[in-house]
Amino acid sequence: MEDRKKDHINLALTNRTGAIEKDTRFIYEPLLSGHTIPQLPQVELAGKTMKTPLWISSMTGGSGIARHINTNLAMVAGEFGLGMGLGSCRILLESEKHLPDFDMRSVIGEEQPFWANLGIAQLEQMVEKGTLNEVTDMVNLLRCDGLIIHVNPLQEWFQPEGDRLKHPPLEVIKEVMAQLSMPLIVKEVGQGMGSESLRALMELPLAAIEFAAFGGTNFARVEMMRRPVVEHELFEPMVFVGQTAQEMLNDMKALLDKGAENKTPMLIISGGIRSYLDGYYFIKTSPLPAVYGMASGFLKHARDNYSSLREWANSHIDGLKMAHAYLRIRDENGRM
């Protein structure tokens, strides 16, 4: 106890909160909960229940390191009741050579949401060729619950070897829905979406919309940096456009307030989420049932051994439970 008190004195002298900016999103209520573990809200996605409202956003696949990463991610999703989206499964359309890099159903378990992923450009090409049945075969092979369609026109534009879209992505999405009888999620890849794109998606019977908003990993900028250096200065301003998660939530609230049609039952709020406090705030202020998604936080620890990832995930979820126990959301008038 004596050592602990000495630590308190030394740390208190160097960690005064007065100089730290207060998080004004929350009201702290210390009297209303004990240390009993609160029940986190469970969210259903296409018939599967997430015990923790945290989604592992799509990252990578198709290489030896990806197998290691995806195995760790699937293990942590299974243990803590998370949902998981695979990285692009495009390579599986060409060959099953890399199937072990993606085949994680036996690892994550039957109860957790586990979704395949393809880009809008690949799906447009398959619509033209009449080969969308291969998507069904791939999803069935992976025993996934559905397909995530990532919409990434800026990334494809900047990618030196990128594909060129012949049609607006919305038209392709509608055609995929017409031909495939499986649940679909539509997401961006780091720029988010404006209100008209959100309105168009809300009118479709999707399983969910994932934001992948501006502020997280920016794949358009990643691809732009792969172009010749002389082009960086010319093109770089374009990669800094987009919508943040907060802006997208505001747009959705405004659309719903105006009576916009909505057939999408839930949101995956991702892009720029740095901590469990961001996630807690967004799911509590979402106009629709929601979970929050993260990629880089998981990836940082999934590259190491599983114990590192497990420790990080456990601490993150403990923080989320603490937020549910002691924090309320502050509205514009100071209360909610």
C-alpha positions, 0 to 999 in steps of 0.5 A: 500500500505504501508503494501504491500511495507513492505512485499516486503522489508522483503520478498526480503531480504529472497528470493533472487534468486541468490542462487536458481538453475535456470530452464535451460529448458526455455527462459523467454520472458516478452515482448511478452504477456499481462495478457490476458488468453491464450488459452491452446491447446486442445487435442482429445482422441478417439473422446472426446476433453480435454479443458486442456491438463491434465490427471488424471492418474489412482489411486484407486477404490473399497472402501468407500474412493475411492468413495469420491476420484473418485467423487471429481476427476470426478467433477474437471475433468468436471469443468476444461475439463480434462481427467480421468482414473479410478483405477483398475476396477477388483472388478467390474468383480466379483460383482457390489457391488462397482459400485457406487465407479466407476460410475462417468459418470454423475459426469464428464459429457458426454463431457470429456474422462472417461476410465475404467482400468484393469490389464494385468494379469486379461485380460490374464486370461479372454482370457484363459477363453473366458470371454472378453465379460465381459470387454465390459459389464463393460465398457458399464455399466460405460459408459466409452470411452474405456479401459486402460490396465495397464502392471505391471509385476514387481508389480505382481512379488513382490506382495505377492498375485500377479498373474503370467503372462504366456505370454508376455503382448504384446501377450495378448494386441494383443489378446484383440485388436482382440476380443474387439471393443473399444479404448485402452490405454496401460500404465505401473505403475511406471517403464516406458518402454524401446525403444523396448516395445515402438516400439511394442506399436507404431505399434498398433492402440491404442488410446494412450500410457501412460508412467507412467514413473519412478520417480512417484508413484512406485507400484513395490516398494509399493508391495515389501515393503509388503513382509517380511522384510528379503526380502527387501534388496534382492529385493529392487535394482530391483524396482529402474530400469526403464525409466524416462519420458524424456528417454522415449520421447528421445527413441520415437524421436529416433524411429520416426527419424529412420522411425519406424512405428507409429499408436498411435495418442497421448501420456499421459506423466506421471510419475515424473511430479512435476509441471505444468512446467514439464508438459508444457515442456514435451508436448511442446517437445513431438514428438506426440500430448500429454497431461501430467498426474498426480496422487499423486498431485490430490490424495493429495487434492481429499482426502479432500473436493472438494474446496481444490481440486478445488483450487489446480487444478485452481492454477495448470492450471493458472500456465500452462497458465502462462507458455504458455504465457511467456516461450519458450523451450530452445534447445541444442543451447539455442533457439527453 
